[in-house]
Amino acid sequence: GGIKAGWEAKPELRAEVVKRLKIVGDMAASEGVVIGIETQLDAKGDVRLLKEINSPGIKIYFKFQNALENGKDLCKELKILGKKRICQIHCTDTDGVTLPFNKRLDMDKVKKTLDKMGWSGWLVVERSRDKEDVRNVKKNYGTNIKYLKEVFQQ
């Protein structure tokens, strides 16, 4: 957090981000924890970034919305990253509909992809609210959680 958009294209900013993430990543690893980073990069860009950082304490916090908004195939992106580079997954998309009604998100395919990869870990829920009832937190989150449990806890 806290860095302006466009850092990845500016060599001096990218070098500084990599340097800082290497430092905190090594600190995290020495404590037995991982820091998850979310970027606007595609999966290949995230892989390059992680190789530059070169710290076991930094992994990708993968957000569905980023891949979907950038026209990427969500499951291909997950496969490119691989299970060892993903620390947790943010199961969200832009507001409009809750997860079970999202036409651009095939959660069953995502589940099959993750199972095939051998990935397991945290799934985070946020957003993906019904645009007609965005303030109804219980309904929106309840619908999303119920759906994720149906898909992932079969």
Beta strands, then each sheet from edge to edge (+ up, - down):
strand 1: 35-37
strand 2: 58-63
strand 3: 86-91
strand 4: 122-125
sheet 1: 1+ 2+ 3+ 4+
end
